[in-house]
């Protein structure tokens, strides 16, 4: 999700509070202070976290903070920004571990951590298997990021009451992230075709971890009342699932120049998305075993050629799966914005959350 504005060139997006450079500076300072007991692991993590990234999670958390009356500037705001780098460290853990599980070769235009470690092992002619060494070292990088994420939150300077409030969504988010990842893993192993299960993965792996809990975290730090937390979480759940559904479409139809991934990449990887689950259900309803067979060929990891990608893309339109997903995205976005209508928000906050919803579900991102 690229945090870009739909506004005129030269104007700032509604959700630009000057947050991103502040986050980068605090993250850089935290990594510089961290114990350097394992420099190879620390360097790999720092390269990943400081080489870019969209800062989606702390951005949503910041607007949860602002929605609950948290200030933009001053000592309290500085503490909040320091606390929110915990989300970037947690994301670092998820990315490194995901790359190992998915056998991804690159991350942000560079060799993924496990690939870089394996290459170093190979060049040095070290003992043992290079791939095993690379995977093992990358797992440790992710573990270090997870440990430091807790450290960043606890040592940010939140007072005891704010930290206790923040710990509730923080605890839940870590568990939900891992549970969602495991359900995604199980879906492939068990050849799941259920739309309900695909949406459950989307809620845990994407919606809760990317939008809902970060909003909850920021609001909790600022001392939000229960009704505001409930409204923000409702908005976050719906926008988070809509975000994943848009990602499903972009993983098949997206412009590689925008998404950074080859067209049809999700089909080649056999991802069991809600889009594919919907298409399989529609193929069964239409009495189209031929279409279902082509779709399953992708999911089963059989060879997927450029011709297969074109055939599946055509089927997704023909069966009505693309339209069904678009309708669901529109419905979820509408429900999310309705949830915000139930609470009082400062106009800049409401505008920012509306702009973030539009960006998360943008067809072009």
ZIVEN-V326605 format. One record per backbone hydrogen bond with DSSP energy under -0.5 kcal/mol. NH is the residue of the N-H (numbers start at 0). CO is the residue of the C=O. If there is no record, write none. Layout:
NH|CO / NH|CO
This chain:
2|0 / 3|1 / 10|7 / 15|12 / 16|14 / 21|17 / 22|18 / 23|19 / 24|20 / 25|21 / 26|22 / 27|23 / 28|24 / 29|25 / 30|26 / 31|27 / 32|28 / 33|29 / 40|37 / 41|37 / 42|38 / 43|39 / 44|40 / 45|41 / 46|42 / 47|43 / 48|44 / 49|45 / 50|46 / 50|47 / 58|54 / 59|55 / 60|56 / 61|57 / 62|58 / 63|59 / 64|60 / 65|61 / 66|62 / 67|63 / 68|65 / 69|64 / 77|73 / 78|74 / 79|75 / 80|76 / 81|77 / 82|78 / 83|79 / 84|80 / 84|81 / 85|82 / 86|83 / 87|83 / 88|84 / 89|85 / 90|86 / 91|87 / 92|88 / 93|89 / 94|90 / 95|91 / 96|92 / 97|93 / 98|94 / 99|95 / 100|96 / 101|97 / 102|98 / 102|99 / 103|98 / 106|109 / 109|106 / 111|104 / 115|111 / 116|112 / 117|113 / 118|114 / 119|115 / 120|116 / 121|117 / 122|118 / 123|119 / 124|120 / 124|121 / 125|120 / 132|128 / 133|129 / 134|130 / 135|131 / 136|132 / 137|133 / 138|134 / 139|135 / 140|136 / 141|137 / 142|138 / 143|139 / 144|140 / 145|141 / 146|142 / 147|143 / 148|144 / 149|145 / 150|146 / 151|147 / 152|148 / 153|149 / 154|150 / 155|152 / 162|158 / 163|159 / 164|160 / 165|161 / 166|162 / 167|163 / 167|164 / 168|164 / 169|165 / 170|166 / 171|167 / 172|168 / 173|169 / 174|170 / 175|171 / 176|172 / 177|173 / 178|174 / 179|175 / 180|176 / 181|177 / 182|178 / 183|179 / 184|180 / 185|181 / 186|182 / 187|183 / 188|184 / 189|185 / 190|187 / 191|186 / 197|193 / 198|194 / 199|195 / 200|196 / 201|197 / 202|198 / 203|199 / 204|200 / 205|200 / 205|201 / 206|201 / 207|202 / 208|203 / 209|205 / 210|205 / 210|206 / 211|206 / 212|207 / 214|210 / 215|211 / 216|212 / 217|213 / 218|214 / 219|215 / 220|216 / 221|217 / 222|219 / 223|218 / 227|224 / 228|224 / 229|225 / 230|226 / 231|227 / 232|228 / 233|229 / 234|230 / 235|231 / 236|232 / 237|233 / 238|234 / 239|235 / 240|236 / 241|237 / 242|238 / 243|239 / 244|240 / 245|241 / 246|242 / 247|243 / 248|244 / 249|245 / 250|246 / 251|248 / 252|248 / 253|249 / 255|253 / 257|254 / 258|254 / 259|255 / 264|261 / 265|250 / 266|263 / 267|263 / 268|264 / 269|266 / 270|265 / 272|270 / 276|272 / 277|273 / 278|274 / 279|275 / 280|276 / 281|277 / 282|278 / 283|279 / 284|280 / 285|281 / 286|283 / 287|282 / 291|287 / 292|288 / 293|289 / 294|290 / 295|291 / 296|292 / 297|293 / 297|294 / 298|294 / 299|295 / 300|297 / 301|296 / 304|302 / 308|304 / 309|305 / 310|306 / 311|307 / 312|308 / 313|309 / 314|310 / 315|311 / 316|312 / 317|313 / 318|314 / 319|316 / 320|315 / 321|315 / 323|319 / 324|320 / 325|321 / 326|322 / 327|323 / 328|324 / 329|325 / 330|326 / 331|327 / 332|328 / 333|329 / 334|330 / 335|331 / 336|332 / 337|333 / 338|334 / 339|335 / 340|336 / 341|338 / 342|339 / 349|345 / 350|346 / 351|347 / 352|348 / 353|349 / 354|350 / 355|351 / 356|352 / 357|353 / 358|354 / 359|355 / 360|356 / 361|358 / 364|361
